[in-house]
């Protein structure tokens, strides 16, 4: 017969999974913070950015002749970076876009491309054919340290219908 105190001291698989996910997030965010600290706006070039972050997930044309490089840390991470390179070839902005101030910019009627350019590639995409809707979700860190999902719902024309913030089911303790 086993000792019940020993059994209850063992971490559940859910808690262990949450701990592993949190550890991976902290390691990834630490690496990103190091890379970010090595780049200065107005000084760093696109080559400097690529040397530290690698090839971007996507490259978008920016107003005024610049370009925005998308660095996606989803689905495992909680950050997406948009790094703007000005027409002079130098970094003019580095933004972590998965945060409430950016979510507020997502409004009904926006196109799927506008949402993608604003938030980057989603962590999850789901289709709901009976409702003629699709949902894109991004994993993000709600302060101080709660893993959450920001979900944007699209109609069949790929226009935003609504958005919501909810707990991340992958990290909820059961």
PLY file of the C-alpha trace (Angstrom):
ply
format ascii 1.0
element vertex 174
property float x
property float y
property float z
element edge 173
property int vertex1
property int vertex2
end_header
0.00 0.00 0.00
1.31 3.46 -0.86
1.77 6.28 1.50
-0.96 8.88 0.75
1.30 11.75 1.80
3.82 10.81 -0.87
1.12 10.53 -3.55
-0.36 13.92 -2.71
3.10 15.52 -2.82
3.58 14.54 -6.46
2.75 17.30 -8.92
-0.19 16.63 -11.21
0.44 16.33 -14.93
-1.45 19.57 -15.47
0.73 21.45 -12.97
3.86 19.88 -14.43
2.74 20.87 -17.94
2.04 24.43 -16.79
5.46 24.62 -15.17
7.15 23.42 -18.35
5.25 25.93 -20.50
6.10 28.76 -18.09
9.77 27.73 -18.07
9.91 27.73 -21.87
8.25 31.16 -21.99
10.75 32.60 -19.51
13.70 31.20 -21.47
12.35 32.55 -24.79
11.53 35.95 -23.33
14.98 36.14 -21.73
16.65 35.48 -25.09
14.46 38.10 -26.74
15.27 40.66 -24.04
18.98 40.11 -24.66
18.50 40.56 -28.42
16.38 43.66 -27.94
18.93 45.25 -25.61
21.56 44.94 -28.37
19.50 47.01 -30.84
19.11 50.80 -30.79
16.49 52.74 -32.73
18.04 54.92 -35.39
21.33 53.00 -35.20
20.64 49.29 -35.80
20.30 48.22 -39.44
18.07 45.53 -40.93
21.17 43.30 -41.08
21.66 43.84 -37.30
18.03 42.88 -36.63
18.26 39.75 -38.78
21.57 38.77 -37.17
19.87 38.74 -33.76
16.34 37.58 -34.60
16.86 35.55 -37.79
14.52 35.54 -40.75
11.15 37.18 -40.07
7.82 35.35 -40.27
6.62 38.02 -42.71
7.78 41.33 -44.18
5.21 44.09 -44.64
5.54 47.36 -46.57
5.39 50.26 -44.12
4.19 53.81 -44.85
6.84 56.12 -46.24
8.91 53.44 -47.94
9.98 51.44 -44.91
9.35 47.80 -44.05
8.03 46.00 -41.00
9.58 42.67 -40.03
7.27 40.31 -38.11
8.84 38.04 -35.49
6.27 35.63 -34.13
6.75 33.86 -30.78
3.34 32.14 -30.79
2.09 29.43 -30.34
4.43 28.53 -27.45
5.47 32.08 -26.53
3.44 35.09 -25.52
4.99 37.81 -27.67
5.00 38.96 -31.29
7.45 41.64 -32.34
7.01 44.11 -35.18
10.31 45.76 -36.07
10.10 48.70 -38.46
13.00 49.47 -40.77
12.89 52.99 -42.17
13.61 53.96 -45.77
17.21 54.69 -44.66
17.67 50.99 -43.73
17.80 51.67 -39.98
15.47 50.36 -37.28
12.91 53.03 -36.41
10.69 51.01 -34.04
10.59 47.72 -32.16
7.19 46.86 -30.67
5.84 43.87 -28.77
2.29 43.92 -30.13
0.44 41.34 -28.01
-0.84 43.73 -25.37
-4.11 45.53 -24.50
-3.19 48.84 -26.21
-2.76 47.01 -29.52
-5.86 44.83 -28.99
-7.93 48.03 -28.69
-6.99 48.86 -32.29
-8.84 45.79 -33.56
-12.31 47.02 -34.52
-15.36 45.47 -36.23
-15.11 45.75 -40.00
-11.31 45.47 -40.20
-10.00 42.99 -42.76
-8.09 39.82 -41.96
-4.94 41.33 -43.49
-5.23 44.44 -41.31
-5.49 42.24 -38.22
-2.52 40.11 -39.31
-0.38 43.21 -39.95
-1.32 44.55 -36.51
-0.90 41.40 -34.38
1.18 39.00 -36.46
0.49 35.35 -37.14
-2.05 33.84 -34.72
-1.26 30.89 -32.48
-4.53 29.16 -33.43
-7.08 29.32 -36.23
-10.49 27.68 -36.00
-13.39 27.55 -38.45
-17.05 27.44 -37.43
-18.92 26.65 -40.69
-22.40 26.51 -39.13
-21.96 30.06 -37.86
-20.10 31.27 -40.98
-17.30 32.45 -38.73
-13.63 31.84 -38.09
-11.62 32.63 -34.99
-7.95 33.55 -34.69
-6.32 33.49 -31.27
-3.03 34.84 -29.94
-1.45 33.71 -26.69
-0.29 36.69 -24.59
0.79 37.45 -21.03
-1.79 39.41 -19.09
0.00 41.37 -16.35
1.45 40.42 -14.07
1.89 36.83 -15.35
-1.35 35.22 -16.49
-1.31 33.38 -19.81
-4.37 34.51 -21.77
-5.85 34.36 -25.26
-6.95 37.28 -27.41
-9.43 36.00 -30.00
-10.71 37.82 -33.07
-13.86 36.52 -34.76
-14.27 36.98 -38.53
-17.33 36.64 -40.75
-17.29 34.72 -44.05
-15.88 37.83 -45.82
-12.90 37.86 -43.40
-14.06 41.02 -41.65
-13.83 41.41 -37.88
-17.12 40.80 -36.09
-15.91 40.90 -32.47
-12.96 40.14 -30.21
-12.51 38.82 -26.70
-9.93 38.14 -24.00
-10.16 34.86 -22.11
-8.00 32.58 -19.97
-5.56 30.32 -21.82
-7.00 26.79 -21.53
-3.51 25.30 -22.00
-2.30 26.76 -18.72
-5.40 26.62 -16.54
-4.92 24.50 -13.43
-7.61 21.86 -13.18
0 1
1 2
2 3
3 4
4 5
5 6
6 7
7 8
8 9
9 10
10 11
11 12
12 13
13 14
14 15
15 16
16 17
17 18
18 19
19 20
20 21
21 22
22 23
23 24
24 25
25 26
26 27
27 28
28 29
29 30
30 31
31 32
32 33
33 34
34 35
35 36
36 37
37 38
38 39
39 40
40 41
41 42
42 43
43 44
44 45
45 46
46 47
47 48
48 49
49 50
50 51
51 52
52 53
53 54
54 55
55 56
56 57
57 58
58 59
59 60
60 61
61 62
62 63
63 64
64 65
65 66
66 67
67 68
68 69
69 70
70 71
71 72
72 73
73 74
74 75
75 76
76 77
77 78
78 79
79 80
80 81
81 82
82 83
83 84
84 85
85 86
86 87
87 88
88 89
89 90
90 91
91 92
92 93
93 94
94 95
95 96
96 97
97 98
98 99
99 100
100 101
101 102
102 103
103 104
104 105
105 106
106 107
107 108
108 109
109 110
110 111
111 112
112 113
113 114
114 115
115 116
116 117
117 118
118 119
119 120
120 121
121 122
122 123
123 124
124 125
125 126
126 127
127 128
128 129
129 130
130 131
131 132
132 133
133 134
134 135
135 136
136 137
137 138
138 139
139 140
140 141
141 142
142 143
143 144
144 145
145 146
146 147
147 148
148 149
149 150
150 151
151 152
152 153
153 154
154 155
155 156
156 157
157 158
158 159
159 160
160 161
161 162
162 163
163 164
164 165
165 166
166 167
167 168
168 169
169 170
170 171
171 172
172 173
